[in-house]
Protein backbone atom coordinates (compact mmCIF):
# COMPACT_ATOMS: atom_id res chain seq x y z
CA UNK A 1 0.00 0.00 0.00
CA UNK A 2 1.30 3.43 -0.84
CA UNK A 3 0.18 7.01 -1.31
CA UNK A 4 1.52 8.89 -4.32
CA UNK A 5 1.16 12.65 -4.55
CA UNK A 6 1.33 14.90 -7.56
CA UNK A 7 0.51 18.45 -8.53
CA UNK A 8 2.93 20.59 -6.57
CA UNK A 9 4.94 23.37 -8.13
CA UNK A 10 5.69 27.07 -8.26
CA UNK A 11 2.88 29.59 -8.52
CA UNK A 12 2.48 33.32 -8.00
CA UNK A 13 0.51 34.69 -5.10
CA UNK A 14 -3.19 34.65 -5.91
CA UNK A 15 -2.82 31.63 -8.14
CA UNK A 16 -4.14 28.10 -7.83
CA UNK A 17 -2.83 24.56 -7.69
CA UNK A 18 -4.48 21.19 -7.32
CA UNK A 19 -2.76 18.38 -5.48
CA UNK A 20 -3.68 14.75 -6.00
CA UNK A 21 -2.99 11.73 -3.86
CA UNK A 22 -3.67 8.25 -5.16
CA UNK A 23 -3.75 5.23 -2.88
CA UNK A 24 -2.64 1.97 -4.43
CA UNK A 25 -1.99 -1.59 -3.36
CA UNK A 26 -4.05 -4.22 -1.61
CA UNK A 27 -6.48 -1.79 0.01
CA UNK A 28 -9.51 -3.19 1.76
CA UNK A 29 -10.86 0.08 3.09
CA UNK A 30 -10.11 3.77 3.57
CA UNK A 31 -11.10 5.36 6.87
CA UNK A 32 -9.94 8.89 6.27
CA UNK A 33 -7.47 10.86 4.22
CA UNK A 34 -6.01 14.29 4.52
CA UNK A 35 -3.29 16.75 3.71
CA UNK A 36 -0.59 18.06 6.03
CA UNK A 37 2.14 20.55 5.34
CA UNK A 38 5.48 21.48 6.78
CA UNK A 39 6.88 24.91 6.12
CA UNK A 40 10.57 25.68 6.63
CA UNK A 41 11.32 26.04 10.33
CA UNK A 42 7.80 25.08 11.38
CA UNK A 43 6.07 21.97 12.63
CA UNK A 44 3.90 19.85 10.42
CA UNK A 45 0.27 20.94 10.51
CA UNK A 46 -3.03 19.55 9.32
CA UNK A 47 -4.35 21.43 6.30
CA UNK A 48 -7.52 19.51 5.50
CA UNK A 49 -9.09 16.13 6.10
CA UNK A 50 -11.97 14.06 4.79
CA UNK A 51 -13.58 11.09 6.50
CA UNK A 52 -14.98 7.94 4.98
CA UNK A 53 -18.41 9.52 5.35
CA UNK A 54 -17.35 12.60 3.43
CA UNK A 55 -17.10 15.03 6.32
CA UNK A 56 -14.37 17.60 5.90
CA UNK A 57 -12.33 19.83 8.18
CA UNK A 58 -9.85 22.59 7.48
CA UNK A 59 -7.17 24.58 9.21
CA UNK A 60 -8.41 28.10 9.92
CA UNK A 61 -5.65 29.52 7.74
CA UNK A 62 -6.99 27.84 4.61
CA UNK A 63 -10.76 27.96 5.13
CA UNK A 64 -12.49 29.49 2.16
CA UNK A 65 -9.44 29.06 -0.06
CA UNK A 66 -8.72 25.31 -0.07
CA UNK A 67 -11.12 22.48 -0.82
CA UNK A 68 -10.53 18.81 -0.16
CA UNK A 69 -12.42 16.25 -2.20
CA UNK A 70 -12.14 12.62 -3.17
CA UNK A 71 -12.90 10.07 -5.83
CA UNK A 72 -13.85 6.93 -3.94
CA UNK A 73 -13.67 4.64 -6.94
CA UNK A 74 -10.20 5.88 -7.86
CA UNK A 75 -9.02 5.92 -4.21
CA UNK A 76 -7.79 9.45 -4.79
CA UNK A 77 -8.03 12.57 -2.69
CA UNK A 78 -7.56 16.07 -4.03
CA UNK A 79 -6.67 19.43 -2.54
CA UNK A 80 -7.76 22.41 -4.61
CA UNK A 81 -5.81 25.43 -3.46
CA UNK A 82 -6.99 28.87 -4.56
CA UNK A 83 -5.89 32.39 -3.67
CA UNK A 84 -2.51 31.04 -2.67
CA UNK A 85 -0.32 33.12 -0.41
CA UNK A 86 3.45 33.04 0.15
CA UNK A 87 2.79 31.63 3.62
CA UNK A 88 1.27 28.55 1.98
CA UNK A 89 4.74 27.60 0.81
CA UNK A 90 5.55 24.20 2.26
CA UNK A 91 6.00 20.54 1.52
CA UNK A 92 2.54 19.02 1.40
CA UNK A 93 2.04 15.45 2.54
CA UNK A 94 -0.86 13.14 1.90
CA UNK A 95 -1.99 11.09 4.87
CA UNK A 96 -4.42 8.24 5.15
CA UNK A 97 -5.72 5.59 7.55
CA UNK A 98 -6.07 2.58 5.29
CA UNK A 99 -6.91 -1.05 5.84
CA UNK A 100 -5.18 -3.82 3.96
CA UNK A 101 -5.18 -7.59 4.42
CA UNK A 102 -2.51 -7.13 7.09
CA UNK A 103 -4.52 -4.68 9.12
CA UNK A 104 -5.23 -0.99 9.55
CA UNK A 105 -2.47 1.58 9.79
CA UNK A 106 -1.50 5.11 8.94
CA UNK A 107 0.26 5.87 5.66
CA UNK A 108 2.13 8.93 4.38
CA UNK A 109 3.02 10.07 0.93
CA UNK A 110 6.48 11.21 -0.05
CA UNK A 111 5.56 14.89 -0.08
CA UNK A 112 5.23 17.45 -2.84
CA UNK A 113 6.69 20.96 -2.78
CA UNK A 114 4.40 23.95 -3.15
CA UNK A 115 6.11 27.31 -3.55
CA UNK A 116 4.13 30.54 -3.73
CA UNK A 117 6.05 33.60 -4.87
CA UNK A 118 5.07 37.13 -3.88
C-alpha positions in Angstrom: 0.0 0.0 0.0 1.3 3.4 -0.8 0.2 7.0 -1.3 1.5 8.9 -4.3 1.2 12.6 -4.5 1.3 14.9 -7.6 0.5 18.5 -8.5 2.9 20.6 -6.6 4.9 23.4 -8.1 5.7 27.1 -8.3 2.9 29.6 -8.5 2.5 33.3 -8.0 0.5 34.7 -5.1 -3.2 34.6 -5.9 -2.8 31.6 -8.1 -4.1 28.1 -7.8 -2.8 24.6 -7.7 -4.5 21.2 -7.3 -2.8 18.4 -5.5 -3.7 14.8 -6.0 -3.0 11.7 -3.9 -3.7 8.2 -5.2 -3.7 5.2 -2.9 -2.6 2.0 -4.4 -2.0 -1.6 -3.4 -4.1 -4.2 -1.6 -6.5 -1.8 0.0 -9.5 -3.2 1.8 -10.9 0.1 3.1 -10.1 3.8 3.6 -11.1 5.4 6.9 -9.9 8.9 6.3 -7.5 10.9 4.2 -6.0 14.3 4.5 -3.3 16.7 3.7 -0.6 18.1 6.0 2.1 20.6 5.3 5.5 21.5 6.8 6.9 24.9 6.1 10.6 25.7 6.6 11.3 26.0 10.3 7.8 25.1 11.4 6.1 22.0 12.6 3.9 19.9 10.4 0.3 20.9 10.5 -3.0 19.6 9.3 -4.3 21.4 6.3 -7.5 19.5 5.5 -9.1 16.1 6.1 -12.0 14.1 4.8 -13.6 11.1 6.5 -15.0 7.9 5.0 -18.4 9.5 5.3 -17.4 12.6 3.4 -17.1 15.0 6.3 -14.4 17.6 5.9 -12.3 19.8 8.2 -9.9 22.6 7.5 -7.2 24.6 9.2 -8.4 28.1 9.9 -5.6 29.5 7.7 -7.0 27.8 4.6 -10.8 28.0 5.1 -12.5 29.5 2.2 -9.4 29.1 -0.1 -8.7 25.3 -0.1 -11.1 22.5 -0.8 -10.5 18.8 -0.2 -12.4 16.2 -2.2 -12.1 12.6 -3.2 -12.9 10.1 -5.8 -13.9 6.9 -3.9 -13.7 4.6 -6.9 -10.2 5.9 -7.9 -9.0 5.9 -4.2 -7.8 9.5 -4.8 -8.0 12.6 -2.7 -7.6 16.1 -4.0 -6.7 19.4 -2.5 -7.8 22.4 -4.6 -5.8 25.4 -3.5 -7.0 28.9 -4.6 -5.9 32.4 -3.7 -2.5 31.0 -2.7 -0.3 33.1 -0.4 3.4 33.0 0.1 2.8 31.6 3.6 1.3 28.5 2.0 4.7 27.6 0.8 5.5 24.2 2.3 6.0 20.5 1.5 2.5 19.0 1.4 2.0 15.4 2.5 -0.9 13.1 1.9 -2.0 11.1 4.9 -4.4 8.2 5.2 -5.7 5.6 7.5 -6.1 2.6 5.3 -6.9 -1.1 5.8 -5.2 -3.8 4.0 -5.2 -7.6 4.4 -2.5 -7.1 7.1 -4.5 -4.7 9.1 -5.2 -1.0 9.6 -2.5 1.6 9.8 -1.5 5.1 8.9 0.3 5.9 5.7 2.1 8.9 4.4 3.0 10.1 0.9 6.5 11.2 0.0 5.6 14.9 -0.1 5.2 17.4 -2.8 6.7 21.0 -2.8 4.4 24.0 -3.2 6.1 27.3 -3.5 4.1 30.5 -3.7 6.0 33.6 -4.9 5.1 37.1 -3.9 
